[in-house]
Amino acid sequence: MPEMDGLELLARIRGDLATRNIPVVFITGLAGGIDAQIQAYDLGADDVVSKPVHQKLLLSSIRRSLYRAHLLRSN
């Protein structure tokens, strides 16, 4: 994203009433590792996945976030 980084985007999503309840799985490849993950959680990420992304882990994270948001029914 040329005009902002992912953390700024996350802050904007959580700061807007129209988007604050959308589940966000934050994928990071940022240098700083754990500090970037902590900052993402502090800004309201539902989960954080680090690159390189493992497909099964990412899908599990998305499913959990959707269940928590009640957007996906268990069945």
C-alpha distances in whole Angstrom, upper triangle without the diagonal:
4,6,6,6,8,11,10,9,13,15,14,15,18,19,19,23,21,19,20,22,20,20,17,17,14,13,13,13,13,16,19,19,21,20,17,18,21,18,17,20,21,18,20,18,21,20,18,18,18,17,19,19,22,23,26,24,21,23,26,23,22,25,26,24,25,28,28,26,29,27,29,33,35,37
4,6,8,10,13,12,12,15,16,16,17,20,20,21,24,24,21,23,25,23,23,20,20,18,17,16,16,15,17,20,21,24,22,19,21,23,20,19,23,23,20,22,21,24,24,22,22,21,20,21,22,26,26,29,28,25,27,29,27,25,29,30,27,28,32,31,30,33,31,33,36,38,40
4,7,10,12,10,10,14,14,13,15,18,18,18,22,21,19,21,24,22,23,20,20,18,18,17,17,16,19,20,22,24,22,18,21,22,19,18,22,22,19,21,20,23,24,22,22,22,22,24,24,28,28,31,29,26,28,30,27,26,30,30,27,28,32,31,29,32,30,33,36,38,41
4,7,8,6,7,10,11,10,13,15,15,16,20,20,17,18,21,19,20,17,17,15,15,14,15,13,16,17,19,20,18,15,17,19,15,14,18,18,15,17,17,20,20,18,19,19,19,22,22,25,26,28,26,23,26,27,24,23,27,27,24,26,29,28,26,30,28,30,34,36,38
4,6,5,6,9,10,11,13,15,15,17,21,20,18,18,20,18,18,15,15,12,12,10,11,10,13,14,15,17,15,11,14,15,13,11,15,16,13,15,14,18,17,15,16,15,16,18,19,22,23,25,23,20,23,25,21,21,25,25,22,24,27,26,25,28,27,29,32,34,36
4,5,5,6,9,10,10,12,14,16,19,18,15,15,17,15,15,11,11,8,9,8,10,9,13,14,14,15,14,10,11,13,11,9,12,13,11,12,11,14,14,12,13,13,14,16,16,19,20,22,20,17,20,21,18,17,21,21,18,20,23,22,21,25,23,25,29,30,33
4,5,5,6,9,10,11,12,14,18,18,15,14,17,15,15,11,12,9,10,9,12,10,13,13,13,14,12,8,10,11,8,6,10,10,8,10,9,13,13,11,13,14,15,18,18,21,22,24,21,18,21,22,18,18,22,21,18,21,23,22,21,24,24,26,29,31,33
4,5,5,6,9,10,10,12,16,17,14,14,17,16,16,13,14,12,13,13,15,13,16,16,17,17,15,12,13,14,11,10,13,12,9,12,12,15,16,15,17,17,19,21,21,24,25,27,24,21,24,25,21,21,24,23,20,22,25,23,22,26,25,27,31,33,35
4,5,5,6,9,10,11,14,14,11,12,14,13,13,11,12,10,12,13,15,14,17,18,18,19,17,14,14,16,12,10,13,13,10,11,11,14,15,14,16,17,18,21,20,23,23,25,23,20,22,23,19,18,22,21,18,20,23,21,20,23,22,24,28,30,33
4,5,5,6,8,10,13,13,10,9,12,11,11,8,10,8,11,12,15,14,17,17,17,17,15,12,12,13,10,8,10,10,7,7,7,11,12,12,14,16,17,20,19,22,22,23,21,18,20,20,17,16,19,18,15,17,20,18,17,20,20,22,25,27,30
4,6,5,6,9,12,13,11,9,12,12,13,11,13,12,15,15,18,16,19,18,18,18,16,13,14,13,10,9,11,10,6,8,9,13,14,14,17,19,21,23,22,25,26,27,24,21,23,24,20,19,22,21,18,20,22,20,18,22,22,24,28,30,33
4,5,5,6,10,11,9,9,12,12,13,12,15,14,16,17,20,19,21,21,22,21,19,16,17,17,14,12,14,13,9,10,12,15,17,17,20,21,23,25,24,27,27,28,26,23,24,25,21,20,23,22,19,20,23,21,19,22,22,24,28,30,33
4,5,6,8,8,5,6,9,8,10,9,12,12,15,17,20,19,22,22,22,22,20,17,17,17,14,12,13,13,10,9,10,12,15,15,18,20,22,24,22,25,25,26,23,20,21,22,19,17,20,19,15,16,19,17,15,19,18,21,24,26,29
4,6,8,9,7,4,7,8,10,9,13,13,16,17,21,20,23,22,22,21,19,17,16,16,13,11,11,11,7,7,9,11,14,15,18,21,23,25,24,26,26,26,24,21,22,22,19,17,20,19,15,16,19,16,14,18,18,21,24,26,29
4,7,9,8,6,10,11,13,13,16,16,19,20,23,22,25,24,24,23,21,19,19,18,15,14,14,13,9,10,12,15,17,19,22,24,26,28,27,29,29,30,27,25,26,26,22,21,23,22,19,20,22,20,17,21,21,24,27,29,33
4,5,6,6,9,10,13,14,17,17,21,22,25,24,27,27,27,26,24,22,21,21,18,16,17,16,13,12,14,16,19,20,23,25,27,30,28,30,30,31,28,25,26,26,23,21,23,23,19,19,22,20,17,20,19,23,26,29,32
4,6,5,8,10,13,15,18,19,23,24,28,27,30,30,29,28,27,24,24,23,21,19,18,18,15,13,15,17,20,22,25,27,30,32,30,32,31,31,29,26,27,27,24,22,23,22,19,19,21,18,15,18,18,22,24,27,30
4,6,8,9,12,14,18,19,22,24,27,27,31,31,30,29,28,25,24,24,22,20,20,20,16,15,16,17,20,22,25,27,29,31,29,31,29,30,28,25,25,26,23,20,22,22,18,17,20,18,15,17,16,20,23,26,29
4,6,6,9,10,14,15,18,21,24,24,27,27,26,26,25,22,21,21,19,16,17,17,14,12,13,14,16,18,21,23,25,27,25,27,26,26,25,21,22,22,19,17,19,19,15,15,17,16,13,15,14,18,21,24,27
4,6,8,9,13,14,18,20,23,23,26,26,25,24,23,20,19,19,17,14,14,14,11,9,10,11,15,17,20,22,25,27,25,27,26,26,24,21,21,22,18,17,18,17,14,14,16,14,11,15,14,18,21,23,27
4,6,9,12,14,18,21,24,25,28,27,26,25,24,21,20,20,18,15,15,15,13,10,11,10,14,16,19,22,25,27,24,25,24,24,22,20,19,19,16,14,16,15,11,11,13,11,8,11,11,14,17,20,23
4,6,10,12,15,18,22,23,26,26,24,24,23,20,19,19,18,15,14,16,13,10,10,9,12,15,17,20,22,24,21,23,21,21,20,17,17,17,14,12,13,13,9,9,12,11,8,11,10,13,16,19,22
4,7,10,13,16,20,21,24,24,22,21,21,18,16,17,16,13,12,14,13,9,8,6,9,12,14,17,19,21,18,19,18,18,16,13,13,13,10,8,10,10,6,7,10,8,7,10,9,11,15,17,20
4,6,9,12,16,17,20,20,18,18,18,15,13,14,14,10,10,13,11,8,5,5,7,9,11,14,16,18,16,17,17,17,15,12,13,13,10,8,11,11,7,9,12,11,10,14,13,14,18,19,22
4,6,10,13,15,18,18,16,16,16,13,11,13,13,9,10,13,12,10,6,6,5,6,7,10,13,15,12,13,13,14,11,8,10,11,7,7,10,10,7,10,13,12,12,15,14,15,18,19,22
4,6,10,11,14,15,13,13,13,10,8,11,11,7,9,12,10,10,6,8,6,5,6,8,10,13,11,14,14,15,13,10,13,13,10,10,14,13,11,14,16,16,16,19,18,19,22,23,26
4,7,9,13,14,11,13,14,10,9,13,12,9,12,15,14,13,10,11,9,6,5,6,7,9,8,11,12,14,11,9,12,13,11,11,15,15,13,16,19,18,19,22,20,21,24,25,27
4,5,9,10,8,10,11,8,8,11,11,9,12,14,14,14,11,13,11,7,6,5,6,9,9,12,14,16,14,12,15,16,14,15,18,18,17,19,22,21,22,25,24,24,28,28,30
4,7,9,8,11,12,9,10,13,13,12,15,17,17,18,15,17,14,11,9,6,5,8,9,13,15,18,15,14,18,19,17,18,21,21,20,23,25,25,25,28,27,28,31,31,33
4,6,6,9,9,7,9,12,11,11,14,16,16,17,15,18,15,12,11,8,9,11,13,16,19,21,18,17,21,22,19,20,24,23,22,25,27,26,26,30,29,30,33,33,36
4,5,9,9,8,10,13,13,13,16,17,18,20,18,20,18,14,14,11,11,13,15,18,21,23,21,20,23,24,22,23,27,26,25,28,30,29,30,33,32,33,36,36,39
4,6,6,6,9,10,10,12,14,15,16,18,17,19,17,14,14,11,13,15,17,20,23,24,21,20,24,24,22,23,27,26,24,28,30,28,29,32,32,33,36,36,39
4,6,5,6,9,10,11,13,14,16,17,15,17,14,11,11,8,10,12,14,16,19,21,18,17,21,21,18,21,24,22,22,25,27,25,27,30,30,30,33,33,35
4,5,5,6,9,10,11,12,14,15,14,16,13,10,11,10,12,15,16,18,21,21,18,18,21,20,18,20,23,21,20,24,25,24,25,29,29,29,32,32,34
4,5,5,6,9,10,10,12,14,14,16,14,12,13,12,15,17,18,21,23,24,21,20,23,23,20,22,25,23,22,25,27,25,26,29,30,31,33,33,36
4,5,5,6,9,10,10,13,11,14,12,9,11,10,12,15,16,19,21,22,19,18,21,21,18,19,23,21,19,23,25,23,24,27,27,28,31,32,34
4,5,5,6,9,10,11,9,11,9,6,8,8,12,14,14,17,19,19,16,15,18,18,14,16,19,18,16,20,22,20,21,24,24,25,28,28,31
4,5,5,6,9,10,9,12,10,9,12,12,15,18,18,20,22,22,19,18,21,20,16,19,21,19,17,21,22,20,21,25,25,26,29,29,32
4,5,5,6,9,9,12,12,10,13,13,16,19,19,21,23,24,20,19,22,22,18,19,22,20,18,21,23,21,21,25,25,27,30,30,34
4,5,5,6,6,9,8,7,10,11,14,17,16,19,20,21,18,16,19,18,15,16,19,17,15,18,20,18,18,22,22,23,26,27,30
4,5,5,5,7,7,7,11,13,16,19,18,20,21,21,17,16,18,17,14,15,18,15,13,17,18,15,16,20,21,22,25,25,29
4,5,7,10,11,11,15,16,19,22,21,23,25,25,21,20,22,21,17,19,21,18,16,19,21,18,18,22,23,25,27,28,31
4,6,10,11,11,15,16,19,22,21,23,24,25,21,20,22,21,17,18,20,18,15,18,20,17,17,21,21,23,26,28,31
4,6,9,10,14,16,19,22,20,22,23,23,20,18,19,18,15,15,17,15,12,15,16,14,13,17,18,20,23,24,27
4,5,7,10,13,16,18,17,18,19,19,16,14,16,15,11,12,14,13,10,13,15,12,12,16,16,18,21,22,25
4,7,10,14,17,19,16,17,17,17,14,12,13,12,9,9,11,9,6,10,11,9,10,13,14,15,18,19,22
4,7,10,13,15,13,14,15,14,11,10,12,10,7,8,11,9,7,11,13,11,12,16,16,16,19,19,22
4,7,10,12,11,12,14,14,10,9,12,12,8,10,13,12,11,14,16,15,16,19,19,19,22,22,25
4,7,9,7,9,10,11,8,7,10,11,8,10,13,13,12,15,17,17,18,21,20,20,23,23,25
4,6,6,9,11,13,10,9,13,14,12,14,17,17,16,19,21,21,22,25,24,24,27,26,28
3,5,8,11,13,11,10,14,15,14,15,18,19,19,21,23,23,24,27,26,25,28,28,30
4,6,9,12,11,11,14,15,15,16,19,20,20,22,24,25,26,28,27,26,29,29,30
4,6,9,8,7,10,12,11,13,15,16,17,19,21,22,23,25,23,22,25,25,26
4,6,5,6,9,10,11,12,14,16,17,18,20,21,23,24,23,22,24,23,24
4,6,5,6,9,10,11,12,14,15,17,18,20,21,22,21,19,21,21,21
4,5,5,6,9,10,11,12,14,15,16,18,20,21,20,18,19,18,19
4,6,5,6,9,10,11,12,14,15,17,18,20,19,17,20,18,20
4,5,5,6,9,10,11,12,14,15,17,18,17,16,19,18,20
4,5,5,6,9,10,11,12,14,15,16,15,13,15,15,16
4,5,5,6,9,10,11,12,14,15,14,13,14,13,15
4,5,5,6,9,10,11,12,14,14,13,15,15,17
4,5,5,6,9,10,11,12,11,10,13,14,16
4,5,5,6,9,10,10,9,8,10,10,12
4,5,5,6,9,10,10,9,11,11,13
4,5,5,6,9,9,9,12,13,16
4,5,5,6,5,5,9,10,13
4,5,5,6,5,7,8,11
4,5,8,8,10,11,15
4,5,8,10,12,16
4,6,7,9,13
4,7,10,13
4,7,9
4,6
4
